């Protein structure tokens, strides 16, 4: 399995301004695999330390932050003779040892010759529990489930990926039916590494669903294991309610659907916990289309999505037969799967926050807005071949945006005011929306 983040890690290794690196992401998205794979392929030696239930490392970091002493302890623990010039040091589940997080500041200031990568699924949660975080002394890299191109790569479709990367629209159109078939499979399977591996191994969608359900159960167990007891019930309620929220025509999150009479303040901690764990994405509304978009957020209006389209498919209990029966997978669920897919493609391919827009009266809505360069680009997601774009048109008339995108199952088409990008190419929006 190949992850494109490997290329970013190579740049980090060779950077003159390199800092200790923290990889952020939910459990089971492949952080440990990525760190080990990068270490094995790009360093002579790799010293792997797992802090989960590791009392020796808790003791090692409980003293002062003398780097020589810490390095000696890491050599003994890992069994690797750590040398700054040829060894990658990996701290896994670092949130289990808050002082190890703090130590990154001293590695950066006093011993920056060492190459250190860390990961922690619950690090965002730990930061809110009083951990002394080394602000400005670390780099970050966000890891998500496999995106569509990584899925194709895992299936051995290198030639299709080359085609997509070259943006050869005419040739891509020739193979559009094949890409649509893979897209349907991806929207059911998703990008969780273990789930993708299960599919590659036996091509059985029933086994895929079983693996997805195991992952969902593991996340629910994490709620009880790691979250404060008084917050756990609300986390569960909120988590399990997301498919219900997305099944609505208007997908704005409504607390009253979680529990009758519920108020935002009752669920603030639960919401923060799920976001900090990387299990859900919050897309805020903007009430204007000026730069920067973040300055025009309405924090009281937002939509919530899961981290992975396949897991949403599993939570909604959509049957595997939807894959082979026309375009049902795209129109089921009020187009929520398609919106979920587009969001994850934007998050993994575009270095820009994602927002949505709706009119004050709620009569018009644009699914997503992102900023690329100096342009704010509205994106309308179409789950079927019905390509009417009334909301997008009213948005363009109101804000006179230069680049406007509709993504659908139709082929690439550039019109006077609108670019239609096929769903399977939306990850290439930065190249195509020009």
Order of alpha helices (4+ residues) and beta strands (2+ residues): alpha-beta-alpha-beta-alpha-alpha-beta-alpha-beta-alpha-beta-alpha-alpha-alpha-alpha-alpha-alpha-alpha-alpha-beta-beta-alpha-alpha-alpha-beta-beta-beta-alpha-beta-beta-beta-alpha
